[in-house]
């Protein structure tokens, strides 16, 4: 396997914000303070950290929250997320890291990117205000081989001197477990379990279960998964809900299309159930002839799901003219899509929480989703939206039509959902996480 240099950090033009350079130790253009240090472990791809004194002073202020205060200032945390793309777990990691940094925790995010995808190696799907590093790996069509390469990229490049490690997925969790078993690291390892996939391939399911088992401490994103983790695996966990920043969606553009629109934002993997929505559109357009589905969908973790399959399905049902597929969109385009839609739909078979539902709700849009995972904890059936059973295509189509045909119902549910979404705060989630960090460190 070819060796690749980790990408250097790219940050927005935030005043006095730390940046990561590559192993050359040449300060990034525009950085006034050239102080730097190398990673202490030899024979690794290493980063040079370039600091501003102003940021150091600001980031090490005494914590000033009502419940957080015992954690040592400047705690060094390495947070891992397997992708730089706009996925739910990645979005969770970025928001959480930024809030923890604001509380005085020295968080650095580490991620992975395919070596043949330069855009993914340059940075995350949005600007971030914390330092990060991205490790390339060679993609392989066999998933187990690919997983091993991803794990190796983490194991060979992650810093050894973090005081706490926190992975948002099974790839990083497995890498950390192996590093700890070899004595490479000794710090506590946390894992956020967004959901547990019951993969069709037995090998992959065992991999997922092993990754859950070998964490020292566990977070989950809903009560459903807290109960499932205890029932199915025998592990206790702490709930760290997803949050939403209303400010990210406050400036929605004016609606540019009045065509009745259903919006799906998720992955192409079977877990998301996009095929149910495509099939339901055949019945929807019979009742609402000018309705359309806009699906922002990209290949999931397996990397083998193809949008072409869904296009063929839409064509065979006769709904191809009413379905539009988009792979990746900018934040600006995403806001336009939310502004132009009437309903946000997520017909998942299995779901951790449903971040796109929360985003739609904070934009004042009613939602239609399935009664699975953590979704019923977010969406109150009949109040914020309509819940149906997974795979119930007739029920899904009927729910969509009810909302598309009734503007008063849409307005009522949209307003209720907006208030509901505001109950989930990233600031509160960061406090919950920080308290769990504190407890783990005190127990050592």
MOPEPE-V393960 format. One record per backbone hydrogen bond with DSSP energy under -0.5 kcal/mol. NH is the residue of the N-H (numbers start at 1). CO is the residue of the C=O. E is the energy in kcal/mol with one decimal. If there is no record, write none. Layout:
# MOPEPE-V393960
nh-><NH & NH>
co-><CO & CO>
e-><E & E>
This chain:
# MOPEPE-V393960
nh-><7 & 12 & 14 & 17 & 19 & 21 & 25 & 27 & 31 & 32 & 34 & 37 & 39 & 42 & 46 & 48 & 49 & 49 & 50 & 50 & 51 & 51 & 56 & 57 & 58 & 59 & 60 & 61 & 65 & 74 & 75 & 77 & 77 & 78 & 79 & 79 & 80 & 81 & 87 & 91 & 92 & 93 & 94 & 95 & 96 & 97 & 98 & 99 & 100 & 101 & 102 & 103 & 103 & 104 & 105 & 106 & 107 & 108 & 109 & 110 & 111 & 112 & 113 & 115 & 117 & 120 & 121 & 122 & 122 & 123 & 125 & 133 & 134 & 135 & 136 & 137 & 139 & 143 & 146 & 147 & 148 & 149 & 150 & 151 & 152 & 153 & 154 & 155 & 156 & 157 & 157 & 158 & 163 & 164 & 165 & 166 & 167 & 168 & 173 & 174 & 175 & 176 & 177 & 178 & 179 & 180 & 181 & 182 & 183 & 184 & 185 & 188 & 190 & 190 & 191 & 192 & 193 & 193 & 194 & 197 & 199 & 202 & 204 & 205 & 206 & 207 & 208 & 209 & 210 & 211 & 212 & 213 & 214 & 215 & 216 & 217 & 219 & 220 & 221 & 226 & 227 & 228 & 229 & 230 & 231 & 232 & 233 & 234 & 234 & 235 & 238 & 240 & 240 & 244 & 246 & 248 & 249 & 250 & 252 & 252 & 262 & 263 & 264 & 266 & 268 & 272 & 273 & 276 & 277 & 278 & 279 & 280 & 281 & 282 & 282 & 283 & 283 & 284 & 285 & 286 & 287 & 287 & 288 & 291 & 292 & 293 & 294 & 295 & 295 & 296 & 296 & 297 & 297 & 298 & 303 & 309 & 310 & 311 & 312 & 313 & 314 & 315 & 316 & 317 & 318 & 318 & 319 & 320 & 322 & 323 & 324 & 326 & 334 & 335 & 336 & 337 & 338 & 339 & 340 & 341 & 341 & 342 & 343 & 344 & 345 & 346 & 348 & 349 & 350 & 358 & 359 & 360 & 361 & 362 & 363 & 364 & 365 & 366 & 367 & 368 & 369 & 370 & 371 & 372 & 374 & 375 & 377 & 378 & 378 & 379 & 380 & 381 & 382 & 383 & 384 & 385 & 386 & 388 & 392 & 393 & 396 & 397 & 398 & 399 & 400 & 401 & 402 & 403 & 404 & 405 & 406 & 406 & 407 & 410 & 411 & 412 & 413 & 414 & 415 & 416 & 417 & 418 & 419 & 420 & 421 & 422 & 423 & 424 & 425 & 429 & 430 & 431 & 432 & 433 & 434 & 435 & 436 & 437 & 438 & 439 & 440 & 441 & 442 & 443 & 444>
co-><134 & 128 & 12 & 14 & 50 & 48 & 22 & 25 & 28 & 30 & 32 & 49 & 47 & 40 & 44 & 21 & 37 & 47 & 19 & 48 & 35 & 49 & 52 & 53 & 54 & 55 & 56 & 58 & 68 & 104 & 72 & 75 & 106 & 164 & 77 & 108 & 166 & 110 & 85 & 87 & 88 & 89 & 90 & 91 & 92 & 93 & 94 & 95 & 96 & 97 & 98 & 99 & 100 & 101 & 100 & 75 & 105 & 77 & 131 & 79 & 133 & 81 & 135 & 137 & 114 & 117 & 117 & 118 & 119 & 119 & 84 & 109 & 7 & 111 & 134 & 113 & 137 & 141 & 142 & 143 & 144 & 145 & 146 & 147 & 148 & 149 & 150 & 151 & 152 & 153 & 154 & 154 & 76 & 76 & 188 & 78 & 190 & 80 & 169 & 170 & 171 & 172 & 173 & 174 & 175 & 176 & 177 & 178 & 180 & 179 & 179 & 163 & 165 & 188 & 217 & 167 & 191 & 219 & 192 & 195 & 197 & 200 & 201 & 201 & 202 & 203 & 204 & 205 & 206 & 207 & 208 & 209 & 210 & 212 & 189 & 189 & 191 & 238 & 193 & 222 & 223 & 224 & 225 & 226 & 227 & 228 & 229 & 229 & 230 & 229 & 218 & 220 & 238 & 424 & 244 & 245 & 246 & 247 & 249 & 250 & 292 & 343 & 294 & 296 & 298 & 269 & 270 & 273 & 273 & 274 & 275 & 276 & 277 & 278 & 279 & 279 & 280 & 280 & 281 & 282 & 283 & 284 & 284 & 288 & 260 & 322 & 262 & 293 & 324 & 264 & 294 & 295 & 326 & 266 & 300 & 306 & 306 & 307 & 308 & 309 & 310 & 311 & 312 & 313 & 314 & 315 & 314 & 314 & 319 & 320 & 293 & 295 & 330 & 331 & 332 & 333 & 334 & 335 & 336 & 337 & 338 & 261 & 261 & 366 & 263 & 368 & 346 & 271 & 271 & 354 & 355 & 356 & 357 & 358 & 359 & 361 & 360 & 342 & 384 & 344 & 386 & 346 & 388 & 370 & 351 & 372 & 374 & 374 & 375 & 375 & 378 & 379 & 385 & 380 & 380 & 380 & 367 & 369 & 389 & 391 & 392 & 393 & 394 & 395 & 396 & 397 & 398 & 399 & 400 & 401 & 402 & 403 & 405 & 406 & 407 & 408 & 409 & 410 & 411 & 412 & 413 & 414 & 415 & 416 & 417 & 418 & 420 & 421 & 423 & 425 & 426 & 427 & 428 & 429 & 430 & 431 & 432 & 433 & 434 & 435 & 436 & 437 & 438 & 439 & 441>
e-><-2.5 & -0.7 & -2.6 & -0.9 & -1.9 & -3.0 & -1.7 & -0.6 & -2.2 & -0.5 & -0.7 & -0.5 & -0.6 & -0.5 & -0.6 & -1.4 & -1.2 & -0.5 & -2.5 & -0.5 & -1.1 & -0.6 & -2.1 & -2.4 & -2.1 & -3.3 & -1.0 & -1.1 & -0.9 & -1.7 & -1.2 & -0.7 & -2.0 & -2.3 & -0.6 & -2.7 & -2.7 & -2.2 & -2.0 & -2.8 & -2.3 & -2.1 & -2.4 & -2.2 & -2.6 & -2.6 & -2.2 & -2.1 & -2.7 & -2.4 & -1.7 & -1.0 & -0.6 & -1.6 & -2.2 & -2.3 & -1.7 & -2.2 & -2.2 & -3.2 & -2.4 & -0.5 & -1.7 & -2.8 & -1.8 & -0.7 & -1.2 & -0.9 & -0.6 & -0.6 & -1.5 & -2.4 & -0.8 & -2.8 & -0.5 & -1.6 & -0.6 & -0.5 & -2.4 & -2.8 & -2.2 & -1.9 & -2.3 & -2.7 & -2.3 & -2.1 & -1.8 & -2.9 & -2.5 & -0.9 & -0.7 & -2.8 & -2.0 & -1.1 & -2.5 & -2.7 & -2.7 & -2.4 & -2.0 & -2.2 & -2.2 & -2.5 & -2.1 & -2.4 & -2.3 & -2.5 & -2.2 & -1.6 & -1.0 & -2.3 & -0.9 & -0.6 & -3.1 & -0.5 & -1.6 & -2.6 & -0.6 & -3.1 & -0.8 & -0.5 & -1.5 & -0.6 & -0.6 & -1.8 & -2.3 & -1.8 & -2.3 & -2.5 & -2.4 & -2.1 & -1.8 & -2.2 & -1.8 & -0.9 & -1.5 & -1.8 & -3.0 & -2.2 & -0.8 & -1.5 & -2.6 & -2.4 & -2.2 & -1.7 & -2.8 & -3.2 & -1.4 & -0.8 & -0.8 & -1.6 & -2.0 & -3.4 & -0.5 & -1.4 & -0.8 & -1.5 & -1.7 & -0.6 & -0.5 & -1.0 & -2.6 & -2.8 & -2.6 & -2.3 & -2.0 & -1.7 & -1.4 & -1.1 & -1.0 & -2.2 & -2.4 & -2.2 & -1.5 & -0.6 & -1.0 & -0.6 & -0.7 & -2.1 & -2.5 & -0.6 & -1.0 & -0.9 & -3.1 & -2.4 & -1.9 & -3.0 & -2.8 & -0.6 & -3.1 & -3.2 & -0.6 & -0.9 & -2.6 & -1.0 & -0.9 & -0.9 & -0.7 & -1.9 & -2.3 & -2.0 & -2.4 & -2.1 & -2.5 & -1.7 & -0.6 & -0.7 & -1.9 & -0.9 & -2.2 & -1.2 & -3.0 & -3.0 & -2.6 & -2.1 & -1.6 & -2.3 & -2.3 & -2.3 & -2.1 & -0.9 & -0.5 & -2.9 & -1.6 & -2.1 & -2.7 & -2.2 & -1.0 & -2.8 & -1.3 & -1.6 & -2.3 & -2.4 & -2.6 & -2.3 & -1.1 & -2.0 & -2.5 & -0.6 & -1.1 & -2.2 & -2.0 & -1.2 & -2.2 & -1.9 & -1.1 & -1.8 & -1.3 & -0.8 & -1.5 & -3.0 & -0.6 & -0.8 & -3.3 & -2.5 & -2.0 & -1.0 & -2.2 & -2.3 & -1.9 & -1.6 & -2.4 & -2.5 & -2.4 & -2.3 & -2.2 & -2.4 & -2.5 & -1.6 & -2.6 & -2.5 & -0.6 & -0.6 & -0.5 & -2.1 & -2.4 & -2.4 & -2.7 & -2.6 & -2.2 & -2.1 & -2.8 & -1.8 & -1.7 & -2.1 & -2.7 & -1.3 & -1.8 & -1.7 & -0.7 & -1.9 & -2.6 & -1.6 & -2.1 & -2.4 & -2.6 & -2.2 & -1.7 & -2.4 & -2.5 & -2.2 & -2.2 & -2.5 & -2.3 & -1.3 & -0.9>
